[in-house]
Amino acid sequence: MKKQLLLASLSTVLALGLAGCGGSDNTENAGGDQKPGAAGEKTKISYWTGDRHDADFVKEKVAEFNATNTDGIEVELVVKGDDFDTALDLSFQTADSPDVIRVKENTIGTFYKKEYLAPIDEFLSEELKTKFPEMKDLNTFDGKRYSLPNYGTTMRLVYNKDLFAKAGVTSPPTTLQELVDTAKKLTEAGKADGAYGFAQNFKSPPSALGRSARVIAEMSGFGGFGYDFRTARFDFSGFKPIIEAFKQIKDDGSMLPGVESLDIDPLRAQFAEGKIGMYLSFSSEPGVYSNQFPAKIDWAAAPAPTIDGNAKGASGFLGGQWLALSSKSEHKEAAWKFMEYMYSDQILTAYQENGYGISMVPSVSAVAKTPEVNGIEGFLPNQYDGVWPVYPTVAPEGMKSDDAFFKYMLNGGDLDAVIADLNKRYNAALDDAIKNDGLKAEPDAGFDPASLAGKFAK
């Protein structure tokens, strides 16, 4: 499906998501339907996901599948945290890899290159191929599909309206300096009650900066992963004022103590209790505060701030994939039957209507109701949302950018030198991938980040 057709479809459906290693003891299904008892053992498969905002919903649907399928298939659901990628890597070095994998826009390309995924084309009917949007480099690689879309995601600033009122702050920040100043005011107003102005989940720096620095950079006109599409080179210089602002918030004492070991769910739990003034995250948050951590505060979401208050790019829209088939699965047909069940109209419609995400599938969005979930209005598509091109994924030697930036936030030093070192190592890895792996990275001198914005505004 051509890109323009995809964008036309998405523009009518998006409102955005209210966004130890465990393996299975698999036994071959010897033939057809299984009968209970010793004569017919079940075919056991495992599904691994890093999502927790929809875990209860998925657990319920897995249980329904296990109870109702007539093929003797039993699915084990494994919900992991921010260690999902590491755990998956380890699982593929053993015999404990899952059969079905939750993939995301920032992981599917990597998992594909690591050969963790199996193409699903042989299982797709013409009806399914037409029903689900095909997105190059997001669910389709080298002409083969590896996943199908479910819902889409935006990124926003999430803020505690009660603490804002207590601090006398009338509106969310629109610049980095306002972000720093607002965090300080909120901390001054709430510190006596254990509340702080800002927080990030730095137990995983890629997760923390991937939901904060990334969107600020993209809104400000810089590639959210340090890649410049104009030059086809990595250049992390656009992150300098963003990381400096985050460091200033921490140095001011305006950041929640202990963020070094803070995971996203504990952060959400603290926010729900009123202990955090602001953080940046995805559109899964309304579902989180409706189902997972019922909020005890009045809260809302606003567009992420930009470096200087001027939007020169677009807040990256994320999506296009959901479930994928493991290349090491010994029960691919059984795994596909589970995937097909999860991609049914009934489940995808319920997914949206229960507030876990707004569908990217036109046939589902046409009939599914917009969820009545507090906070969703702040995540609806606006004039700043847009789809960025897929950036090249490389494996630099040494410390990755998120870890290097977090180290600077903790210890200080020469940020210019940190950025120069990142540029050198990432571009060396890019050159190596172009030379040896066939990676394509062509300059686009006319690339304009501002032209991406507003593609999904109602």
C-alpha positions, 0 to 999 in steps of 0.5 A: 500500500503506497505511503500516500494511501496510508497517510490518508487512511491514518489521518481519518482514524488517529486519536492515539493510544491511551498509548526473569526470562520465561519460556514455554515447555512446548509440545508438538501438536500431533494432529488436529484438534486435541482432546483433554486427557493424557491422550492429547497434550496441548501445544504450548506457545508463549507471548512476550510483551513489554507493555503493562498499560494493557496487561489486564486486557491482554491477559483476559483475551489470552485466557479466552483464547486458551478456553475457546480455541479448538486446536489444543493451543495454550498460550503463556503470557509473559509481561516484562519491563524495561529489560524486555530487549535484553531479556529477548536477546538472552532468550535467543541465545537459549532454548527459551525464546518466545513464539510471539513477540510484541514489537514496536517502531523502535525495535522491529527493525533491530529484531528483524536484523537480528533475525528474531522474526519470521515473515507472516506472508504465508499466513496472510489472506488477500483480505488481511493484506487489504485490511491492514496498512503496509508500512515500509520499514515499520512492519514490512522489510525487503518486501515481506511483512513481519507484523500488522498494526493495531494502534498509534501513539503520540507523545506529550507533556503530562502534568499535575493540574493540582500541583500547578494550581498550588504553585500558581502556574497557569499553563504548561511550559512551552520552552526548555527554560520554562520547563526548568523554571516550572519544575522549580516552582512546582518543587517549591510548592510541593516539596513539603508534601514529598512532591517534586516538579519533574521526573524521568524513568532513568532505570532505563536511559533509552526509555527515559530519553526516548519519551522525553528528549526525543519528542522535544528534539523532533518538535524543534526540528531535529531528528529524535535519534540524532540522525540528520536526514538532510545530510544522511549523517548523525549529529547529536548537537541538537540535543545539547540544550535539551540535555543541559535543561534536564541536568539543570532540573536535576541540579536544582533539586527539582527532579524526583529523588532516585530517578537513577533506579526509577522504572516507568511504572513506579514513576506512574504510581508516584504521579498518580499519588500526586508526587510528580509535577510533570513528565513526558510520555506516550499516549498510553497514559490515559489508560494507565491512570484509568485502569492500572494506577487510578489517579488521585489527582486532576491531570492533563496532557499538553504538547511537549515544549520546544527548545525556544518555543518555536515548533520547527518540526513534528512530534513523531507519530509512532505505530504500524506494528504490534505482534510478530512471529518468532523465527525460532518458534517450533509452532509457527502455525499455532502461534499464527492462530493466536495472532490471528485471534488477537487481530480480530475486529472484535478484539481490536475494537474492544482495545480502542473502546476500552481506552488502550489505544485508537486503532490504525486499522480503517475497518476498525476505526470506522466502527469503534467508539472513541473511548471515554477516558479521562485525559485522552483529549490531550493526546488527540492528534494536533497540528504538531503531530506527524510521521518522521522517516525511518532512521538507520539503526546502527551499533556504535562501539562504546557507550550509546547516546542515551547512556552517555547523556545520562552519565553527563547529567549525573557527573557533568563534564564537557557536553560538547566533547560528549556530542563530538564523540557520539557523532564520531562513533555513530557515523563510523558505525553508519559507514561500516553498515553502509559498506558491509551490511548494505545499509542505504542512507542517502542525503535529502537536502530538501528535507523539511521537518516542519512539513511533517507536522499537522498530518493527523490534526482533526 
